[in-house]
């Protein structure tokens, strides 16, 4: 295990254990989520070494990198994913002229394929061998391994996206520096991550599925992610909700909390989270649209 000695956002050395969560998906181990006393950032600590993280993804139930439709949850996920992909393509079309787009953590390539069909020049990065191979064979996409990030042309992308990826990246600040170097000066960066300040996170506490330890190394809120990206000269231009996520996260959280799926209870809790977020802005997951700050 690896202990994080300083806060990734403010470099403070003072933090406390906020909550202890169980890895329900793979190892069944308990992991601590710490919170920085200075800036409030939450992160999994201690955590597995970077070289060992891959084994925590070895589950057929990890459906973000799968196209399986074995269970009702799988089928719901695939239907919602198809809808949200079209919304994502519309979003990037509204933010930038069509050009080069890089999707980091592109999974099985459905989003990139939709962009390709819409006239974008697409590049993907995917560390998972199975998902990467599927994206290449199924959609004829240009998808590289994580190490290929360093070989891409600097300042060449109009849009870079990370859909529920940043929370998985071990070297957080180094990755953001890489992203900034690849983005054009007038480019757009879209980051989607779970929101640890959401109502459903407060309700489910250690059972909140979006903690997803130890795969999720960081647990962002609107305040902490803005602080982090301001350090790298990015300016937040928009903050957008991902309203379906509260229902999906609540469904998994109900299972973790009570040992069985309860679709009615999950729907009610997901709806309550979204209603609460109408006044607070704290939806279960958020899309952050960042632009470069010229210095």
N, C-alpha and C positions, 0 to 999 in steps of 0.2 A: 504494500500500500504506500501511497505517496501523500505526505502532509504538505498542505499549502501554507507557507509561512507568512505571506503578505497578501492583502486583499488585491485582487486583480484590477479593481477600479481605482482605489485611492492609495494603495500600498501601505495601509495601516497594518500593524501587527496585533491589533486588539480586536478580537471577535469571540463570540460565544456560540455554544450549540443552541440553535433555535428549535430544532425538532429532529427526531430520529425516525427514519422511514425504512420500510422493508422493500427489497427488490422482489416484487410478486411475480415477475415474468420469468426469471432465469435462476438466479442463485439462491433466493429466499434469505439472503443475508440482510442484516440491518446496516444502514449507512446514516451518518450524521449530516444534517444541513446546518452550516454555520452562518451567522450573520455578522457583518462588519459593524462594530460599534460606532465607527466614524461616518460612513456613507450609507449604511443600511443594505449593502449588497449581500445576497445570499448565494452560497456555493456549497457543493458537496465536498466534505473534508473530514477525515482523509478519504482518498479515492484510489481506485486501482491505478497502477502504473499504465502509462499510455500503451505500452506493448501488450498489456493484458486486457485492454478494454474490449477487443473484438469478441472475446468469449462471452461477454454479457449481451451480445446481440444474437446469439445462436438459439433462436426460438422461432417456431413456425407461427407463433402468435404475434410476432413483430411485423404487423401487416403494412407498415409504411414502406417497406421494401419488398412487398409481395403483391401478387395479383390474385391470390387465392380467394375463393368465394365459398368456403366450406361451411361457415357458420352464418347466422343471421347478422351478427356484428360485422363480419367480413363484407357481406352484401351491402349493408348500409354504408359502410366506409367507402366502397367502390362507387356507389351511386353519388354520394356527396362529393367525392373527389372529382368525378367527372364534371359536376356542376361548378365546383370552386375553381377548377382549372380554367374554365371559360371566363370566369370573373377575373382571374389573375391576368389572363392575356389582355382582356379589356382594360385592366388597370395600367399595365405597362404601356399599352398603346396610347393611353391618355397622358402619360408622363414623359414620353420620349418619341422622337421619330424612329422609324424602324431601321435597325442597324444590327450591331453585334450584341448578343446577350450571352452571359455566362451564368449558368445555374450550378452553384456549388452544393454538393450533396443531392444530386439530381435523381437518385433512386433508380426506378425502372424506366424513367424517361418520358412519362406521359405529358408533363408540363412542357418540356423542351420540344417534344413532337408537335404539340399544339402551337407553340411559337413558330416552329419551322413551317408548318402549314399556313401560318398567318403572314409569312413573308420575312421573318427574322433569320439572321445568320446565327446559328446556335452552336454553343460549346458547353459541354458538361464535365463536371468532376464528380466522381463517385468512388469512395474507398471500398465499398462492398463488392467483391468479385461477382457474386451471383446477380445482383441488381445491375451492375455495370454491363455484364455480358448480355443480359436480357435487353437493355436499352440499345445496345449496338446491333444485336441481331434482329430484334423486333422492329426497330424504327430507323435503322441505318444512321444512327446519330454519332457524332464525334464526341466520345466520352473518354476522359483520361482518368488515371489514378490520382490520388491525392498529391503525390510527389510531382505530378505534371504541372501543378500550379506555378512552380518556379520557372517553367519553360515557356509560359504564355507571354505574348508581347505586351510590354508595359503600355499603359494609357490607351488601350485598344478597344475597350468595351463601353458601349453606350449605357447598358444596364447590367447590373450584377444582382442576382437574387440568392437568398438563402432561406428556404422555406422550412422552418423548424429544424435548423441545422446548427446554428451558432451555439446553442446550449450543449452540443456534443463535442465541441472542439477543445482539445486539451490546452493548446497554446493560444489562448484567447487574443491577447494583444498582438502577438506575432501574426496571427491570421488576419486581423483587421488591417495591419500595415500592408500585408500582401494584397488585400482587396483594394486598398486605396491606390497602390501602385499600378493596378491593372485597370482601374476605372478612368475613363476620360475626364478631363477637368470639368466638363459640363454634364457628366454622367450621373446616373441615378442608382442608388443602392437601396434595395428592399430587403428588410429583415423581418421574418415572422418568428415569434417565440411565444411560449406560454407566459402568462402574467401571474406571478406569485402574489400579487395584490388583489386578485379577483375574488369575488364573493365565494365562488365554489372552492377556492384554495383555503379560505378562512373556515368554511363549513366542514370540509372533509379532513382538514389538518393533515396528519401523517398518512392518511389514506388517499390523499389527493393524487390521482393517477399521473398528473403532469409533473410531479416531482421526479418520477421515473428514474430513481437512483439505481445504479450509478451511471446509467447511460446519459442522463442529464447532469452535467457537471456544474451548471450555473442556473440560477433561478431569478430571472430578470423581473423588474417592475419598470413602469414608464420613467420613473425618476432615475433609477440606477443605469438604465441603458442609455439615456440621454447624457449622463455624466461620462459614461465610458466612451461614447463616440465623440463627444466634445473634446476629449483628450487627443483624439486623432483628427481633429479639425473637420468633423462632419456636423452639419446642421440639420436638425429634424425639421422637415417641411410638412409632413402629414403623419397622423396616427389613425389607423383604420381598424375597425373590429373584424374578427373572424367569428361570427355569431354561431356557426355550427359547432365550434369546438367545445362550448360549454356542455352540450348534450352528449357528445362522444366521451369527454373527460368524466362527466357525471356518471355515465353508464359504467365505465371501468371502475370508478371510485366506489360506486354502490357495491360492485362485486368484491372489491378489496375490503370494504368496511363490513359487509354482511355475509360474504361468502357465496352470494348468488346474485345473478343479474336481475334487476328490477327496472323494466323499461318505463313503467309509469312514474316511479319515484325519480328516476334519472331525468325524465322529461320535465317534471315539475321543478327539480333542482336546477337543471340547465336553463329553464325559462326564468326562474327567479334570479339566477346570476345575470342573465342578459337584461332583465328589467332593472336590477340594481345598477348595472353598468350604464344605463341610459342617463343617469345623473352623475355618476362618478367617472365614467370613461374607462373603468377597469373591467373590460371584457376578459373572458377566460384566456384568449390568445389575441395578440395584436400584431398588425403589420406596421412597421415603422419605415417611412420613406425618408431617406437621408440624401443630402447633397453636399458636395465638397465645399469647404470654406476656403477661399483663396487668401493666402497670407502674404 
